[in-house]
Amino acid sequence: MGKVSWKGGTLLAPVPPVMVTCGDMENSNIITIAWTGVVNSNPPMTYISVRPERYSHSIIKETGEFVINLTTVPLVRWADYLGIHTGRKIDKFKKSGLTKEEASVVSCPLIAESPLSIECRVKDVVTLGCHDMFLAEIVAVDVDESLVDKSGKLHLERADLAAFAHGEYFALGASLGKFGFSVAKKKSAKRSNAGKTKKPSSGAAKSVKR
């Protein structure tokens, strides 16, 4: 079957339904964001796109800081709720019962229940149309100790993270392989073949018998 061609739309999926915190420890807000991702590795940089009419937009623009808190399956209900309601009318931390925790670098609080929080400082604001994109440098990452083994390796697969695709939330499924597994598999096969003793051809076998 062929493909049906539609006009351009926001159908990139899945994306992370993150809870972004902003403000300070006394006056803070949480906004649920799906338009986010990594844009650079050195220095590490990310972005969030926010509509100017959203309550958090002016807070982030004024302070130049925010924290991206990853959402787990148990936190999906609150991520959805906090994305629908505005911080102009409710205190989202009090309403949700989520716990504020001091960040290591920025003034914004972390969400203690989130397994991984990414502290960010805004470097640029790009007006795109209906959204403004806040380009930011990642200045610190705060990780739940339960996800780090004795050697210091991060096991994010244990975090039970959620994804968002075309208006629905999903739990991440089974691992399909680590980065580079397709190349590693080929190399492994080559090593395996190299270790095997080559059998003589039928012609060679006959010559030996002679």
Secondary structure by P-SEA (a helix, b strand, c coil): cbbbbbccccccccccbbbbbcccccccbbbbbccccccccccccbbbbbbccccaaaaaaaacbbbbbbbcccaaaaaaaaaacccccccccccccbbbbbbccccccccccccbbbbbbbccccccccbbbbbbbbcccccccccccccccccccccbbbbbcccccccccccccccaaaaaaaaaaaaaaaaccccccaaaaaaaac
